[in-house]
Amino acid sequence: MAIAFPLRRRRRVAIGSTKVHKEPVGIYVVLIPLSILAILPIVFMTSQALKPIDELLKFPPDLIVQHPTMINFQNLLIATSATSVPFTRYIFNSAWVTVVQVIVGVTIGSLCAYPLAKIQVPGAKLIMALVIAALAFPAQVLAIPNYLVVSSLHMVDTYWALIIPALGASFNVFVMVQFMSQIPTPLLEAAKIDGAREWTIFWRLVIPMVRPAIATIAFLTFTAAWNSAGPALIYVRTESMRTLPLAIATLGVSTNIATIGIVQAASLLQFIPSLIIFLLSRAGMMQALAHTGIKG
């Protein structure tokens, strides 16, 4: 004998002539604690950077600073001014490498993805299969081949050594192909009938429609280039070519308790640009996440 179970329906709250879906409370019960856990490291790092030495030595440590001070930032400038290279040099190196990687990386990813997604080029499926296969290789596996290529080109200890290996990111091509594949082909064919060339279609029609993907790729490329000390550790030989993450890692080598505040101050300075870029690209990334759920 069949038993009919009642179907659960979402509650609707009628306000005038408009019906509003009432969100379940359980979502907020789960998301609010997770959001607090995600914010705690940022709060702790900021608090540590603003703590005086007596609060840094306090046990158990306080999560929130009681007497905020800028002494750690002053000590950071003093510690780095004693070296032959000023701290601003590390910031410039990271900023230059990051900006070039973002601009050129997004451009190359878009140019490679367009013919794979919208032009019937020979071997497009094979090339796309190789791109997907490249995603399976971690960065550590590619470190030695990249170094051999950079060394053979005599680019060690130059900005090009930090930039060129990151420009061929298969992830950028993969994401752009997924977005461009969802652009209606009749729209592009209509532009061709009106006399538009491929270059015009790409820049004036396709690029504006994939801005969420560009924002996502730009943010991920920025955070990877700005926060990673690995490439500089492999390719850099001189002090003047060090990037900011490598310089901060060098500051943390000392076991002196007084360097804790200096390292936290430097880490906070490194984190602020990533936060700004995230706030600027947040709307585009939200559109990208919503767009990936649309089928058809």
matplotlib code that plots the C-alpha trace (Angstrom):
import matplotlib.pyplot as plt

x = [0.0, 1.4, 1.8, 1.6, 4.0, 3.2, 5.5, 7.4, 6.9, 8.8, 6.9, 5.9, 5.2, 2.8, 3.5, 0.9, 0.9, 4.5, 5.3, 8.7, 10.5, 11.3, 14.8, 15.3, 16.9, 19.2, 21.3, 22.2, 22.8, 25.5, 27.0, 27.4, 29.8, 31.7, 32.0, 33.3, 35.9, 37.0, 37.4, 39.3, 42.7, 42.4, 41.4, 44.3, 46.9, 45.7, 45.7, 49.2, 50.5, 49.1, 50.2, 53.1, 55.8, 54.3, 51.0, 52.9, 54.6, 51.3, 50.1, 47.5, 47.4, 44.5, 42.6, 41.9, 44.7, 44.2, 46.6, 47.1, 50.4, 52.3, 55.6, 55.8, 55.5, 58.3, 60.5, 59.8, 61.2, 64.1, 64.9, 64.8, 66.6, 69.6, 69.9, 71.3, 67.9, 65.0, 61.6, 59.9, 62.1, 60.5, 57.0, 57.9, 59.2, 56.0, 53.8, 55.5, 55.5, 51.9, 50.5, 52.3, 51.1, 47.5, 47.3, 49.3, 47.9, 44.3, 45.0, 46.7, 44.0, 41.3, 43.1, 43.7, 40.2, 38.3, 39.4, 38.9, 35.4, 34.0, 36.1, 36.3, 40.1, 41.6, 42.5, 40.5, 39.3, 42.8, 44.2, 41.4, 42.1, 45.7, 44.7, 42.5, 45.3, 47.7, 45.4, 46.2, 49.9, 50.8, 53.2, 55.9, 56.1, 56.6, 59.2, 62.3, 61.2, 60.4, 63.7, 65.6, 63.7, 64.4, 68.0, 68.5, 67.1, 69.5, 66.6, 67.6, 67.6, 65.4, 61.8, 61.1, 62.0, 59.2, 56.7, 57.0, 56.5, 53.2, 51.8, 50.9, 48.4, 46.0, 43.4, 42.9, 42.3, 39.9, 37.8, 37.6, 36.6, 33.8, 32.4, 32.8, 31.2, 27.9, 27.9, 25.2, 26.8, 24.0, 24.9, 28.5, 27.3, 25.0, 27.9, 29.9, 27.0, 27.0, 30.7, 32.5, 35.9, 37.0, 39.1, 36.2, 33.9, 36.4, 37.1, 33.7, 31.3, 32.9, 35.1, 32.2, 30.2, 32.9, 33.8, 32.8, 35.3, 38.0, 37.4, 37.7, 40.9, 42.4, 41.8, 43.1, 46.2, 46.8, 46.6, 48.9, 51.5, 51.3, 51.4, 53.7, 57.3, 58.2, 59.1, 61.4, 63.0, 63.8, 64.8, 66.2, 69.8, 70.4, 68.8, 67.5, 65.3, 63.5, 59.8, 57.7, 56.6, 60.2, 61.4, 58.7, 59.7, 63.3, 62.1, 60.5, 63.6, 64.8, 63.7, 63.7, 60.2, 60.5, 60.3, 56.8, 55.2, 57.4, 56.4, 52.8, 53.0, 54.7, 52.0, 49.3, 50.8, 51.0, 47.3, 45.8, 46.2, 44.6, 41.6, 41.3, 41.4, 38.8, 36.4, 36.8, 36.3, 33.7, 30.7, 32.3, 33.2, 29.6, 28.3, 30.8, 29.6, 26.0, 26.8, 28.3, 25.0, 23.1, 22.6, 21.4]
y = [0.0, 3.3, 6.0, 9.6, 11.9, 15.6, 17.8, 20.5, 23.9, 27.1, 29.6, 32.8, 36.1, 38.3, 42.0, 43.9, 42.4, 41.1, 37.7, 37.3, 34.1, 33.7, 32.4, 29.6, 30.6, 27.5, 29.1, 32.0, 29.8, 28.0, 30.9, 33.4, 31.2, 30.3, 34.0, 34.8, 32.0, 33.4, 36.9, 35.9, 35.5, 39.0, 40.5, 38.7, 39.8, 43.4, 43.3, 41.8, 44.5, 47.2, 45.7, 47.1, 44.8, 44.2, 42.9, 40.8, 39.0, 38.6, 35.0, 34.0, 36.6, 39.0, 38.8, 42.5, 45.0, 47.1, 50.0, 50.3, 51.7, 52.2, 51.2, 48.0, 49.8, 52.2, 49.3, 47.7, 50.8, 50.9, 47.2, 47.5, 50.8, 49.1, 46.9, 48.0, 47.8, 49.9, 48.3, 50.3, 48.4, 45.1, 46.7, 48.0, 44.7, 42.9, 45.6, 45.6, 41.8, 41.6, 44.3, 42.9, 39.3, 40.5, 42.6, 40.3, 37.1, 38.1, 39.3, 36.1, 33.9, 35.8, 35.7, 32.0, 31.2, 33.0, 30.8, 27.7, 28.7, 30.5, 29.8, 26.3, 26.0, 22.7, 20.6, 22.8, 19.8, 18.4, 21.7, 22.0, 18.5, 19.5, 22.6, 20.5, 18.0, 20.8, 21.7, 18.4, 19.2, 21.1, 24.1, 22.1, 19.7, 22.6, 24.3, 22.5, 22.7, 26.4, 27.1, 25.3, 27.4, 30.6, 29.7, 28.8, 32.2, 34.0, 35.6, 34.5, 37.3, 39.5, 40.6, 38.4, 35.3, 36.2, 37.1, 34.8, 31.4, 32.7, 33.9, 30.5, 29.7, 27.1, 28.0, 31.4, 29.8, 27.2, 29.7, 32.1, 29.2, 28.2, 31.7, 32.4, 29.1, 30.4, 33.5, 32.9, 32.1, 33.8, 37.1, 36.9, 35.8, 38.8, 41.0, 39.4, 40.0, 43.6, 43.7, 43.4, 41.8, 39.1, 41.6, 44.0, 41.3, 40.1, 43.5, 45.2, 42.3, 39.3, 41.1, 43.2, 40.0, 38.1, 40.8, 38.7, 36.0, 38.7, 40.1, 36.6, 35.8, 39.2, 38.7, 35.2, 36.2, 39.2, 37.2, 34.5, 36.9, 39.3, 36.7, 34.0, 33.9, 30.7, 32.3, 34.9, 32.2, 30.2, 32.9, 35.7, 36.0, 39.6, 41.5, 44.3, 41.8, 40.3, 40.6, 41.6, 38.0, 36.8, 39.8, 39.2, 35.5, 36.7, 38.9, 36.0, 33.9, 35.6, 33.9, 37.3, 37.9, 41.6, 40.6, 39.2, 42.6, 43.6, 40.5, 41.1, 44.7, 43.7, 41.0, 43.6, 45.9, 42.9, 42.0, 45.4, 45.5, 42.1, 43.3, 46.4, 44.3, 41.9, 44.7, 46.2, 42.9, 41.4, 42.3, 40.7, 37.6, 37.3, 37.5, 34.9, 32.5, 33.1, 32.7, 29.3, 28.0, 29.0, 26.2, 26.3]
z = [0.0, -1.0, 1.6, 0.6, 2.5, 2.6, 0.6, 2.4, 1.0, 1.6, 3.8, 2.1, 3.9, 2.0, 2.2, 0.3, -3.2, -2.9, -1.7, 0.1, 0.8, 4.5, 4.9, 7.4, 10.6, 10.6, 7.8, 10.0, 13.0, 10.9, 8.9, 11.8, 13.9, 10.7, 9.8, 13.3, 13.0, 9.7, 11.1, 14.3, 12.6, 11.1, 14.4, 16.2, 13.7, 13.9, 17.7, 17.8, 15.4, 17.8, 21.1, 23.1, 24.3, 27.7, 26.2, 23.7, 26.7, 28.6, 29.1, 28.3, 25.6, 25.1, 21.9, 21.8, 22.4, 25.6, 24.9, 21.1, 19.9, 16.6, 18.1, 16.2, 12.9, 14.0, 15.0, 11.6, 9.9, 12.2, 11.7, 7.9, 7.8, 9.3, 6.2, 2.8, 1.3, 2.6, 3.4, 0.6, -1.9, -0.9, -1.3, -4.8, -5.9, -4.8, -6.2, -9.6, -10.0, -8.9, -11.2, -14.2, -13.4, -13.0, -16.2, -18.5, -16.9, -17.4, -20.9, -21.9, -20.3, -22.2, -25.5, -25.2, -24.1, -26.8, -29.8, -27.7, -26.7, -29.7, -32.7, -34.2, -34.2, -35.1, -32.1, -29.6, -27.7, -27.4, -26.2, -23.7, -22.4, -21.9, -20.0, -17.7, -17.2, -16.3, -13.4, -11.8, -11.4, -8.1, -8.2, -6.5, -9.5, -11.9, -9.8, -11.3, -15.0, -14.5, -12.9, -15.8, -18.3, -16.5, -15.9, -19.6, -20.5, -18.1, -16.2, -12.7, -10.2, -12.4, -12.4, -15.4, -13.4, -11.0, -13.7, -16.7, -15.0, -13.6, -16.9, -18.3, -15.6, -17.0, -14.3, -16.0, -19.4, -17.9, -16.1, -19.1, -21.4, -19.1, -19.1, -22.8, -23.7, -22.2, -24.4, -27.1, -30.4, -32.4, -30.7, -32.0, -35.5, -35.6, -34.9, -37.7, -40.1, -39.2, -40.2, -36.9, -37.0, -34.5, -32.6, -32.3, -31.1, -28.6, -27.0, -27.3, -26.9, -25.2, -22.6, -21.1, -20.8, -18.8, -16.4, -13.4, -14.5, -15.0, -11.5, -10.0, -11.9, -11.1, -7.4, -7.3, -9.3, -7.1, -3.8, -5.2, -6.5, -3.5, -0.7, -2.1, -1.1, -3.0, -6.4, -4.8, -2.7, -5.8, -8.3, -6.2, -5.3, -4.2, -1.4, -3.6, -5.6, -2.6, -2.4, 0.6, 1.7, 1.6, 3.6, 6.2, 6.4, 7.0, 9.8, 11.5, 11.6, 14.8, 18.1, 19.9, 21.4, 20.4, 16.7, 17.1, 17.0, 14.0, 12.1, 12.8, 11.8, 8.5, 8.0, 8.5, 5.9, 3.5, 4.2, 3.7, -0.1, -0.4, 1.6, -0.6, -3.8, -2.4, -1.6, -5.0, -6.9, -4.5, -6.7, -9.7, -7.8, -6.5, -10.0, -11.1, -8.3, -9.3, -13.0, -12.5, -11.2, -14.4, -16.9, -20.4]

ax = plt.figure().add_subplot(projection="3d")
ax.plot(x, y, z, "-o")
ax.set_aspect("equal")
plt.show()
